[in-house]
């Protein structure tokens, strides 16, 4: 019921879309198709008992004349893991693309866990809808993530102290991008993840020390979390093992859903400085219904996911600037060339990093020194001090 009322209010309040219709322009330029995070989000976007074959509209965004809208499919990431669930989700996704096409959209984002729904290159989608541009949005997200990490290091005063940095999921698209960025800047980086084979392949390719056992990693200053895999999520115990003595652990979390989730964070917040990462901000970005819409995405004013920002930037580059190179690129691939195109479009659209936030709230303090009261509380939560970490011999301290 509430979701129906909210959509009715969206339709009545979107004067920019009304103007587009009066001037014979398409309703939409960009559609962000995404799965839902969890049951709470299912209740926010779908009526009770909604069919799995349903897809529903979410928040509407406008950026310098570019109109975008979220379109949600009624599947969580877990529900798409099975063969049958994946098959059903693909059919619903294609139906959502057909809806987007009917609205006049030219760019479609495969958001969240849908990005690999059609394989590594999206060939099926591209062949079925040759006149549309599809992207997974990871060039923009990777650009913003690397900037987020650099800023977090500077704000926490770790930049000049040779910090030891852990990347969770270094073998993924974003994990690989940020690992290479940090190693290129001379930082000490180690990798951790649940997929031992991919972890070892990445170590062999890059020379980066890795372990699939968190108890072997030793102490670190910063964690960059690039996967929401249940087997690689941070727990309170992991936070206590990883942080240095008398120091809070800095966590830059780009995973969606969060790697260090809200429940765990609430339990160990005295031991952690956490910030969301990979998001974009523009003073010219407007949500229809304002906070009633951006709060549904757990975001703040003028802020959007980095992948959403890339999709809007690609519309600008391809269909307003008529950039032939952008039109012919494979936007399922992260590369220096693709990133350069996105970076240029970000500049044109006044897209930059937002202020640091943690689950929608501003992060005001990046100080890592752990007050004695907080330290005492953290040890109490765990029943006393933990034994020292057994660091693997192949992991430099």
N, C-alpha and C positions, 0 to 999 in steps of 0.2 A: 504493500500500500504506500509506504513512504517513498519507495523508489519511483512509483508511478507519479506521485505528487511532485517529486523533485524534477522528473523529466518534463512534466507539464509546465513547471515554473521556468525550466530552461528554455522551452519553446517560446514562452511569452516574453522572456527577458532578453532574448538574443536579437537586439536591434541591428547588429552588424549583418547577421544572416538575412534579416528582412530586407536590408538595403541591397544585398547581393541579388536577392530574388527580383527586386524592383528594377535593377539594372541588368537583368538577364545574365547574371553570372552563375556559375555552378554553386550549389549549396556548400560544397566542401572542396578543399584542395588536397588535404592529407588526412588519412585515417590510420589510427594506431590500433591494430588488432592485438588483443592480449588475452591470456588466460586469467583466471582469478587466483588470488593468493591462497585463500582459505575459506572456511565456511562463513566467517564473519563478513568477508567481502562478497560472498555469494548472496547473503541476505541483503547487503546494501544495493546490489545491482539487479537481482532477479527476484520476482515474486515467488512465494512459497510454492513448491511443487513444479517449478519451471522445468521444461524438457531439456535434456542434454543437447538437443538439436537447436536450441534457441541461442540467439546472440542479441545483445542489448547495447544501447548507446550509453556512453558515460560522459564525462566532462567535455565541454566545448571550449576550445582555446582559439585566440586570435593573436597573431604576431605580424605587425606591419602589413596588414592586408591579406595575410595567409590564414585561411580558416582550417582548423583541424578538429578532430573529434575522436575520442576513444570509443572503440567497439569491442565489447567483451564477449568471449565465448565461455560457456558454462562448464569449464573444466579446470581443475587444479593441476599443478605440475604432476603430482602423483597419479592422477587419473589418466594422464597421457602416457604413462610409462608402459602399460600393457599394450600388446599388439592390437587388441580390439579397441581399447581406449584411444590409441593413436589414430587408428583408421576412422573412428567416429569424429575425433577432433579435426582431422584433415578435411572431412566433408563439411563440417560446420565452418571451418576457416574459409574454405572456398565460397561458401554461401555468404559469409561476411564480406569477402572481396567483391562479390557480385553486387552486394548492397552498396559498398563504397563506390563502385563504378557507376551505379545508378545515381549517386549523389554528385557525380562529376569529378570525384577525386582522381588525381594522377599519380600520387605517391602513397604506398602502403607500407607501414612498418610491421614487421613480425616482432612483437614485443615480448619481453619476459621469456617464458619457457617455450614459446611458439617458434623461436628463431631457428631451431633445427627440426621442426616438424616436417619440413619438406627436403631434408637432407642438407648437405653442406653447401649446396649452390642454388637451391630453390628452382631447379630446372623445370619441374612440373608446373609451378606457378608462372614462370616466365613464358613458357610455351602456351599456356592457357590464356594468359592476359598480356600479349606482347606490347600493347600500347601503354602499359602501366610500369612504373618504377617500383621495385621492391628492395627494401633494405632491412638489415638486422640492427642497424644503428650503432654498431660497435666501434666505428672509427671515431664518432663524436664522443661516445662514452669513454673510450680509451684516452683521448686527448684530455678530457676533463678529469679523469681519474689521476693521470700523471701530475696534472697541476694541483689537484687536491693533496696528493702525497707530498709534493714539494712544499706546499704551503703549511701542511701539518708539521713537517720537520722543522720549518722555520719558526712557527708559532710556539712549538714546544721546546725550542732552543736545542734541538738535537742535531741541527744541520752541521755544525762544526765539531761534533763530538764523536765522529766515526760510529754512528749508530749501527746496531745489528738489526736487520730487518727480515721478518718472516713473511713470505707470500704464500697464502693458502690457495691452492689450485693454480700453480704457475703454468700448467700445461694447457689451460683454457685460453680463449682469445684474449680476454682482459688480463688474466694472470700473466700470460706470456708478454703482453705489451708492457705492463708495468715492471715486470722482472727485468726485461731488456733495458728499459729506461733507467732503472736504478743501477744496474750493473754498468751501464754506459757512463753514469755519473760517479763511478768508483765506490759505490756503497757496498758494504758487506751484506749479502743477501743469501738467505737459505729458503728452501721450498718444502712444503708439506701438502699432502693430499691423500685421498682415500684410494686413488687408482695407482697402484704401485707400478704397473707397466708404463703408463703415460709419464709418471714421475721420473722413472729411470731413463726413459727416452729423452725427456727434456734435459735431464742432467747430462746425458751423453752429448747432446747437441750443443749445450751452452757452457758446460763445465761448472754449473751452479751446484753446490752441495744440497742434498735433499734427504728427507726421511719420511716414511709413511707411519712412523710411530712418534706421537707428540711428546712422549716422555724422553725421547732421545735428542730433542731439539736444543735443550738448554735455554738460557735466558736471552730474551730479545727486548729491544726498546719499542719497536713498532711492528704491528701486524697489519698487513694489507689482505683483507678477506675478499676473494674473488669467486667464491662458489658457495651455494646454499646447500650443497650435498649434506644429507643428514649425518653421514659418516665423517665429515670434516668440519662440523660446526664446533665453535668454541663453547665450552662449558665453564662454569665457575672454577672448577678444579684446574682446567687447562689454563685459565687466566692466571691463577696463582702459580702454576708451574712455570709459565712463560715470563712473567714480569720480573724485573730485577728487584732485589731486596730494597725495601723502603721507597719504591718507585711505582707509580701507577703505569699500567700498560696502555700505550696509545694504539687504538684500533681504528683503521680507516676501512669502512665496510661498504663495498660496492655491490655486494650480493643482493639479489631480490628474489624471494624474501630474504631478510637479513640473515647473515651468518651468526653474528652475536645478536640473537633476537631480543625483543623487548622484555620477555620474562626473565631470561638469564641476566640481561643487563640490570634489571631492577634488583636482582639478588647480589650482584657484585660491583655495583656502580662506584663504590668507594675505591675500588682497585683499578678502575678503567677510565680513560678519556676516550670516548667513542664519537665518531662522526660518520654521517652518511656521505657517500661519495658518488661521483659520476653524474651529478645533477648539473643543470644549467640554469642561468638566471638572465632575464632581460627586463629592463624597466618598461619595455614596450609590450610585454606579454600580458594578455588579459584573459582571465577565466570568466565565463558567463556565470553569474551568481557568486562570484568571488570566493570567500572562504567556504561556502557551502559546497563548492566544487573542488578546490585544491585540497581541502581537508580529506575528501574521499580518497585522494591519492597519497595521503600522509605527506603532503608537501606544504610549501608556504607561498606567500604572495610573489608573483613573478618568477616562480621556480617550476621547472619541468624536468623530467628524466632526460638524461643526455641522449638516449636513443630517440626520444620524441623530438628533441632539438635538432638532431641530425636529419630526421625525416623532413622537417620544415625547412631546414637549410638546403636540402637537396631540391625541394620544390623551387626555392628561390634561384638556385644555381642553374637548374635545368630548364624550368619553364618560364622564368622571368629574365634571367641573364642569358639564356640560350647557350649555355656552356656545353659544347659538343663532347668534350672529354668526359664531363660528368654523366652525360646521357649514356655513353657507351661503357662505363665502368661496371664491374661486378661489385655490387654493394653488399654482398655476403662475405666479402674479403676485406681484411684489415691490412692496409699497406701505407707506406709513406706518401704515395701519390694520392690515394683516396683521402688520407688525413689532411693533406695540404688543401684539397678542394673544400673539405668541410670547414677547415680553419678559416679560410677566406670568406666563406659564406657566413660563418659565425660572426666575424668582424662586421660584415655588411648589415647583419640583423641585430647588432649590439648584444650578442650573446656572450656571457662570461661566467665565471664561477659565482655561485651564490655564497652568502655568508655561511660559515660552518653550522650545520644543524645535526641534531641527533633525534631521530624519530619525530621530526617536525619542530623541535625546540632548539633555539640558538645555543651553540656551545660557546660560553663566555670565557672559560678558563682552560688553557692548554698546559698549565703547570703540571709536571709529573711527580713532583715531590709528594710523598704520601704522609699525611699528618698521622701522628702517633695514635690518635683516637680511631681514625679510619683503619689503620693497620691492625689495631687490636680487634676491631669489629670483624675485619676480614678473616682473621685467624680463628675467631670464635665461630664464625659461620661454618668453617671447615673442621672444627674440632681440634684446633691446634696447628702448629707449623707443619708444613709438608717436608718430607725428606728432600735433600738436594737432588737435582735432576741428573739422570744418568746420560750424559751426552755421548752420542755416537762418535767413535774415533774419527770418522771421515767428515765431521761437521766442525769447522773452525769456530772457536768461541768469539 
